[in-house]
């Protein structure tokens, strides 16, 4: 008798998924497209996650058995060939954005509103987060790798964000 296929939703904590990406046990099938999110979408996602809002389902495939796909790491994650136990079938863009902003520890390669490549680091303005009259999106700071907030059309530097 053939094995029975089952589906089961799991609620894996985000930190565990990001750690699995870092260790290489959660990877992408090689047929997945590249990561393409821009700065605005990343900021929106980070703001939503910080409020524990639903950001969509993730579909993972357990490796092994009759299902064999060549795997590759999530963009920005270390190369760990042959370590994959699960593959990301749906949710790659969101998981890559979250891995890049919350776990990778390096500036995030992304795109500006005109489609130009940029690098960003993301922070929260805690005062704005605590102010119920301010939308969380406004509390997300997207800064260049120098971690400086600029005003007056980038002419003036506001106090820098320390590492």
Secondary structure, 3 states (H helix, E strand, C coil): CCCCCCCCCCCCCHHHHHHHHHHCCEEEECCCCCCCCCHHHHHHHHHHHHCCCCCCCCEEEECECCECCCEECCCCCCCCCCCCCEEEEECHHHHHHHHHHHCCCCCEEEECCCCCEEEEEEEECHHHHHCCCCCHHHHEEEECCCCCEEECCCCEEECCCCC
